[in-house]
Every structure is written in structure tokens, then in C-alpha cells.
Amino acid sequence: MSAGPDPLPSGGEADEAARRDARRRGEMPLSEHLREFRRRFSIALVAIGLGAVIGYLLFPTFFDVLLGPYCDVVGVESCQVNAFRATDPIAVRIRASLVVGLFLGAPVLFYELWRFVAPGLTSREKRFTLPFVLMSQVMFALGLAFAVWFVPTGLEVLLTLGGTDIQPLLGANEYLTFLLAMGIGFGVVFEVPLVLVFLGAVGALSAASLRSARRYAIVGNLIVAALVTPTDILSLVAVGVPLVVLYEVAILAVALIERSRRRV
């Protein structure tokens, strides 16, 4: 006897198959998008939470490293920051731990974000998105490294502008806020060229348009440098010049992408 036709899938199986096909095509109802976003966001939160726990446990060593720039300026014998409120010590420890958690969990966060938006991207955009996610971590780390190099100079300028009659008495909370502002500021600034390269890779920007906007970019870079640095010309140049160089690197990268695209 010949085998009969394969049985039709049940209603639940058919619905699940339809959802898988829709996910592959990037077509899902809003409720499915929200459910997918909640799942991936939960995974990222767990990764950040685990990183925060590590940061909390290693806080004494971590904070000693953070105090390094301040110690270089005021000397080891005067190297301490103060708690002006009873809650300052625990507040500083929690804030620092959350920053460590965000940094350690960022690869998972970016990966889950990429997995969430990937179904809606074209094959060309997908080709550039994952390297962009990985390079965003590298550029942010470079921004942090640049901040670490610059912070001692910035602190020395800020703490000596008032003359020798004003002695620094820094609060732990205020000092951490200063370090976070510098670190995150430089990290975000170093992401800008990468965003320009990504937009050029997907065809949203061209090397010609970036060249035509060069003078405005230079002015914008100097304004950003003035906002994230102390009020002296040396610091402005020390930060502004790398930003201009990164913009030129972005133009070169976009031009190379366009040239390779024309060869295909």
C-alpha cells in the first residue's frame, strides 16, 4: 500500500512555523517584537548585573586604580578623597560597580541588540553590522584609554587654577562623577568616527559629503573638546587634534569602502 499524504501540521505547530518564517523575513507582529525585545533585554541585564557584582567585589582594588591620577597630582601622602555624607561610601561603591557592570556586559548588550535588529536588515547591512558592534567596543575602550592618559593633566590644571591658597579637598562622590564624565565623554566621542564609517558602508553617507562638511566637523570637534576638557589651550589642543584626525580616518575609510564597492 502506498503511504498517504503527510498529515497537516496542527494549529499550534502551524502558528509556530509561521512565526519562525516571519522572524526570518523580519516580519513579526508588534506583540512578537515586544516579546523578543524583552527576552534579549533580560539577557543583557543579567550580563550587566553579573558584571556589577564583579565590580562590587573588586571595588577596593578598582578604586585604588581610580585614585591614581589624583595621587599623581597631590602626592601619595595627601591621596585621599572624603565622604561628606554618611551615604557617600556606599553610593560611590554602587555607582562604580554599575559602571564596571555596564562595561563588562556591553559586549552582550550590543550582541543582543544586533540579534534583535538583524532580521530587519538587508544582507548588505548585516555584513557590516556585526563588525560595527565589535569595533564599537574597541573604540569605546580606546576612548577610555585616552581619558586615563588625559585625566592627570586635566586634574592638575583644574586643581592649580585657583593658586596655592586654595587647597583641594575632593569628595569621593564628586571625584567619581568627574572621572565618569571624562571617561564616558571620551568613549562616546571616539564612537563618532565609527558611526560615520558605518553610515558610509550602508550608503547613507559618502566620502565627498564628509569632505564638504570638514570645516563644520573641525569646529564641532573643537567645541566638543572644549566641553570635555579644562579651560586651557593645551588641553583643548590635546583633545581636539585626535578628534580631527579620527574624522580624517573616517573619510579615508569611507573612500576605501566606496572604491571596493565600485570594483565589485
C-alpha positions in Angstrom: 0.0 0.0 0.0 1.2 3.5 -0.8 1.7 5.8 2.1 -0.9 8.5 2.4 -0.1 12.2 2.3 1.8 13.7 5.2 -0.6 14.9 7.9 -1.1 18.6 8.0 0.5 20.3 11.0 -1.7 21.1 13.9 -2.8 24.6 14.6 -0.1 25.2 17.2 2.6 23.8 15.0 1.4 25.8 12.1 1.5 29.0 14.2 5.0 28.3 15.4 6.2 27.6 11.8 4.6 30.8 10.7 6.3 32.8 13.5 9.7 31.3 12.5 9.2 32.2 8.9 8.1 35.7 9.8 11.2 36.1 12.1 13.5 35.0 9.2 11.8 37.6 6.9 11.9 40.3 9.6 8.1 40.4 9.7 6.6 40.0 13.1 3.5 41.5 14.8 4.2 44.1 17.5 3.5 41.7 20.3 6.2 39.3 19.0 8.6 42.2 18.6 8.0 43.3 22.2 8.4 39.7 23.5 11.6 39.3 21.5 12.9 42.6 22.8 12.0 41.7 26.4 13.9 38.4 26.1 17.0 39.9 24.7 17.0 42.9 27.1 16.7 40.5 30.0 19.7 38.6 28.8 21.7 41.8 28.6 20.5 42.9 32.1 21.7 39.6 33.6 25.2 40.1 32.0 25.4 43.7 33.3 24.2 42.5 36.7 26.9 39.8 36.9 29.5 42.4 35.8 28.2 44.8 38.6 28.7 42.0 41.1 32.3 41.6 40.0 32.8 45.3 40.2 31.3 45.4 43.7 33.6 42.6 45.0 36.7 44.2 43.4 35.8 47.7 44.4 38.8 48.4 46.8 41.3 47.4 44.1 39.3 49.2 41.4 39.0 52.4 43.4 42.8 52.4 44.1 43.3 52.5 40.4 40.8 55.4 40.0 42.7 57.3 42.7 45.9 57.0 40.8 45.5 60.3 38.7 44.6 62.2 41.9 47.6 60.8 43.8 49.9 61.8 41.0 48.8 65.4 41.4 48.6 65.9 45.2 51.2 63.3 46.3 50.8 59.9 47.9 50.8 61.3 51.5 47.7 63.5 50.7 46.0 61.0 48.4 42.5 60.5 49.8 39.0 61.6 49.0 36.4 62.5 51.5 32.8 61.4 52.4 30.7 64.5 53.1 27.6 62.4 53.7 27.0 59.1 55.6 25.7 57.6 52.4 28.6 58.6 50.2 30.8 55.5 50.6 28.1 53.0 49.7 26.8 55.3 46.9 30.2 55.6 45.3 30.7 51.8 45.6 27.4 51.1 43.9 27.9 53.6 41.2 31.4 52.4 40.4 30.1 48.8 40.4 27.3 49.6 37.9 29.8 51.3 35.6 32.0 48.2 35.7 28.9 46.0 35.1 27.9 48.1 32.1 31.4 47.9 30.6 31.8 44.1 31.2 28.2 43.5 30.0 28.4 45.8 27.0 29.5 43.0 24.5 26.4 41.0 25.4 24.2 44.1 25.2 25.5 45.0 21.8 25.2 41.4 20.6 21.6 41.1 21.7 20.8 44.4 20.2 22.3 43.2 16.9 20.3 39.9 17.1 17.2 42.0 17.7 17.6 44.3 14.7 19.3 41.8 12.3 16.1 40.3 10.8 15.0 43.7 9.6 18.3 44.5 7.9 19.3 43.8 4.3 22.0 41.3 3.6 24.4 44.2 2.9 23.6 45.9 6.2 24.0 42.6 8.1 27.5 42.2 6.6 28.6 45.5 8.3 26.6 45.4 11.5 28.4 42.7 13.5 31.9 44.1 12.8 30.5 47.5 13.7 29.3 46.1 17.1 32.7 44.6 17.8 34.6 47.7 16.8 32.3 49.9 18.9 33.7 48.1 21.9 37.3 48.7 20.7 36.7 52.4 20.0 35.0 52.9 23.4 37.9 51.2 25.1 40.3 53.5 23.2 38.3 56.5 24.4 38.6 55.3 27.9 42.4 54.7 27.5 42.7 58.3 26.1 40.7 59.6 29.1 43.1 57.7 31.5 46.0 59.3 29.8 44.5 62.8 29.9 42.9 62.9 33.4 46.1 63.5 35.4 46.8 66.6 33.2 43.2 67.8 33.4 43.2 67.4 37.2 46.5 69.2 37.6 45.2 72.1 35.6 41.9 72.3 37.4 43.4 72.0 40.9 46.0 74.6 40.4 44.0 77.3 38.5 43.0 78.9 41.8 46.5 79.3 43.1 48.4 77.9 46.1 46.0 79.5 48.6 43.2 77.1 47.6 43.9 73.5 48.7 41.9 70.7 47.1 39.5 68.7 49.3 37.7 66.4 47.0 34.6 64.4 47.9 34.6 60.8 46.8 31.2 61.3 45.0 32.4 64.4 43.2 35.7 62.8 42.2 33.9 59.7 40.8 31.5 62.0 38.9 34.4 63.8 37.3 36.1 60.5 36.2 32.8 59.1 34.8 32.1 62.3 32.9 35.6 62.2 31.4 35.6 58.5 30.6 32.1 58.3 29.1 32.6 61.6 27.3 35.8 60.4 25.6 34.3 56.9 25.0 31.3 58.4 23.2 33.4 60.9 21.2 35.6 58.0 19.9 32.4 56.2 18.7 31.6 59.1 16.3 34.1 58.2 13.5 32.9 54.6 13.7 29.3 55.7 13.2 30.3 57.8 10.2 32.1 54.7 8.7 29.1 52.5 9.2 26.8 55.1 7.6 29.2 55.2 4.7 29.3 51.5 4.4 25.5 51.2 4.1 25.4 54.1 1.6 23.8 56.8 3.8 27.0 58.9 3.6 29.7 59.4 1.1 33.3 60.5 1.3 32.6 63.5 -0.7 29.8 64.7 1.7 32.2 64.2 4.6 34.9 66.2 2.9 32.5 69.0 2.2 31.5 69.1 5.9 35.1 69.0 7.0 35.2 72.7 8.2 32.0 72.2 10.2 33.3 69.0 11.7 36.5 70.7 12.8 34.6 73.4 14.6 32.3 70.8 16.1 35.2 68.7 17.3 36.8 71.8 18.9 33.5 72.6 20.7 33.3 69.1 22.0 36.9 69.2 23.1 36.2 72.5 24.9 33.2 70.9 26.7 35.1 67.8 28.0 38.4 69.4 28.9 39.6 72.0 31.4 39.7 75.7 30.3 43.3 75.8 29.0 44.6 75.8 25.4 47.0 72.9 25.9 44.1 70.5 26.9 41.9 71.8 24.1 44.6 71.0 21.5 45.5 67.7 23.1 41.9 66.5 22.7 40.8 68.4 19.6 43.7 67.2 17.4 42.9 63.5 17.9 39.2 64.2 17.1 40.1 65.9 13.9 42.5 63.0 13.0 39.7 60.5 13.7 37.4 62.4 11.4 40.0 62.2 8.6 40.4 58.5 9.2 36.7 58.1 8.8 36.8 59.9 5.5 39.6 57.6 4.3 37.8 54.5 5.4 34.5 55.5 3.6 36.5 56.3 0.5 38.1 52.9 0.6 34.7 51.2 1.0 33.4 53.1 -2.0 36.3 52.1 -4.1 36.0 48.5 -3.2 32.2 48.7 -3.9 32.9 50.1 -7.4 35.2 47.2 -8.2 32.5 44.6 -7.5 
